Amino acid sequence: MNIKEKLKENDFLRRIVKKHKIRKEFLADFNDFNNYYNDSGLITIQTIEYKILLLVHSLEKGMCNKELRAFGTKKIKDLINLLNQYIIISDKKYSTPFMMGCSIITEWLKIYDNNNFEKDETYKLAYDFIKIHTNSKDIKVGAFEYSTDNLIEYFETDYYNFLKSRHSVREFLNKPISNDDIEYCLNSALISPTACNRQMIKIYSVKQKNKKELLNKHIMGLSGFEINSINYFVITFDISAFSFYGERNQGYFNAGLVAMNFVNAMHSKKIGSCFLQWGNTYKEEINIKKNLDIPENEKIAVVIAAGYYKDKTLVPLSQRKKIEEIYKEI
Ligand SMILES: Cc1cc2nc3c(=O)[nH]c(=O)nc-3n(C[C@H](O)[C@H](O)[C@H](O)COP(=O)(O)O)c2cc1C
């Protein structure tokens, strides 16, 4: 028996070695994240593009506001700076994110014109920028009225059209989701694949007022929501399912698969939804799990806000990239 085999036979030693490997790999993840995350200081086409996309999304959300006021001047200024940086380093190959940036400025200018908002120096900056950088007509950005009138038409076509008809919505009918509909969506979530069929994903439907209030308080991305109409679902994964360092990120991935099936099933039942990113600190998560009666061995992957669609609601257009920007044969 060689040393490796001997080690494997000894539970205590085997676990010490595994613990060391888990630490090493998590540390490597930490280094990757720290070196490459969007605010790491690296200036590349990619970091600029993601910054542009964030600003476009934020401005689109602003445009969904039913009572439009003059808004977004700081964001427009930042966006113009980023687009100018992009032009310098991109060799004039304009990508979808770049074109989305130009289009959102055009939309913003239109809003200012149509509402006779006061035209300050940012308006002039934006106007001059767009005069030089024409935006592409097929890159549509901004807000649009999402109406349930068209849903049946989409549902009766093919899978792609069904998927395309889903949009994240941030206001819902003020009525509870029926038990039959929840059961249908849970069954759809249950048929999602999970690694080795270990089914480590849990879904918590948050019903109690104090628990909802806790989420209202702690979830970061709730701007633009009609808070009182939200039904919350918390998606967690159970760490106990995983057996070695190579599975350290499996929980989030598996949760994503289950959550997407859950959300698409909801859409088929005319239940709108929006994922809410779990961006809280470790300490906050511990506290929230305790208050929601979620066991310590589970991690929160994502939260879903949901409810029956209103007949009409304003949503961001959320334009997508082109196939060649995300797909490569290697
Ligand atoms: C993991 C994840 C986290 C998200 N977090 C938030 C959030 O905190 N607040 C929010 O308003 N939207 C959130 N969204 C919704 C995205 O903004 C939305 O999916 C994206 O803009 C594309 O639009 P669509 O879902 O309408 O196609 C999240 C989406 C995902 C997938």
The ligand as an SDF file (V2000), in Angstrom:
LIG
                    3D

 31 33  0  0  0  0  0  0  0  0999 V2000
  -28.4920   36.4410  -10.9540 C   0  0  0  0  0  0  0  0  0  0  0  0
  -29.3240   37.6580  -11.2880 C   0  0  0  0  0  0  0  0  0  0  0  0
  -29.4380   38.6780  -10.3790 C   0  0  0  0  0  0  0  0  0  0  0  0
  -30.2430   39.7860  -10.6480 C   0  0  0  0  0  0  0  0  0  0  0  0
  -30.3830   40.7450   -9.6900 N   0  0  0  0  0  0  0  0  0  0  0  0
  -31.2420   41.7680   -9.9020 C   0  0  0  0  0  0  0  0  0  0  0  0
  -31.4800   42.7080   -8.8630 C   0  0  0  0  0  0  0  0  0  0  0  0
  -30.9220   42.6240   -7.7700 O   0  0  0  0  0  0  0  0  0  0  0  0
  -32.3750   43.7100   -9.0950 N   0  0  0  0  0  0  0  0  0  0  0  0
  -33.0320   43.8160  -10.3070 C   0  0  0  0  0  0  0  0  0  0  0  0
  -33.8380   44.7370  -10.4540 O   0  0  0  0  0  0  0  0  0  0  0  0
  -32.8060   42.9290  -11.3120 N   0  0  0  0  0  0  0  0  0  0  0  0
  -31.9550   41.8970  -11.1290 C   0  0  0  0  0  0  0  0  0  0  0  0
  -31.7530   40.9590  -12.1080 N   0  0  0  0  0  0  0  0  0  0  0  0
  -32.5100   41.0580  -13.3750 C   0  0  0  0  0  0  0  0  0  0  0  0
  -31.6150   41.4690  -14.5290 C   0  0  0  0  0  0  0  0  0  0  0  0
  -31.3790   42.8450  -14.4640 O   0  0  0  0  0  0  0  0  0  0  0  0
  -32.3210   41.0620  -15.8480 C   0  0  0  0  0  0  0  0  0  0  0  0
  -32.4660   39.6640  -15.8670 O   0  0  0  0  0  0  0  0  0  0  0  0
  -31.5250   41.5030  -17.0610 C   0  0  0  0  0  0  0  0  0  0  0  0
  -31.4650   42.8970  -17.1370 O   0  0  0  0  0  0  0  0  0  0  0  0
  -32.1210   40.9530  -18.3490 C   0  0  0  0  0  0  0  0  0  0  0  0
  -33.4630   41.3370  -18.4750 O   0  0  0  0  0  0  0  0  0  0  0  0
  -34.6480   40.2970  -18.6350 P   0  0  0  0  0  0  0  0  0  0  0  0
  -34.6230   39.3700  -17.4580 O   0  0  0  0  0  0  0  0  0  0  0  0
  -35.8860   41.1340  -18.6670 O   0  0  0  0  0  0  0  0  0  0  0  0
  -34.4350   39.5330  -19.9140 O   0  0  0  0  0  0  0  0  0  0  0  0
  -30.9280   39.8730  -11.8810 C   0  0  0  0  0  0  0  0  0  0  0  0
  -30.7860   38.8310  -12.8110 C   0  0  0  0  0  0  0  0  0  0  0  0
  -29.9970   37.7400  -12.5290 C   0  0  0  0  0  0  0  0  0  0  0  0
  -29.9090   36.6280  -13.5430 C   0  0  0  0  0  0  0  0  0  0  0  0
  1  2  1  0
  2  3  1  0
  2 30  2  0
  3  4  2  0
  4  5  1  0
  4 28  1  0
  5  6  2  0
  6  7  1  0
  6 13  1  0
  7  8  2  0
  7  9  1  0
  9 10  1  0
 10 11  2  0
 10 12  1  0
 12 13  2  0
 13 14  1  0
 14 15  1  0
 14 28  1  0
 15 16  1  0
 16 17  1  0
 16 18  1  0
 18 19  1  0
 18 20  1  0
 20 21  1  0
 20 22  1  0
 22 23  1  0
 23 24  1  0
 24 25  2  0
 24 26  1  0
 24 27  1  0
 28 29  2  0
 29 30  1  0
 30 31  1  0
M  END
$$$$
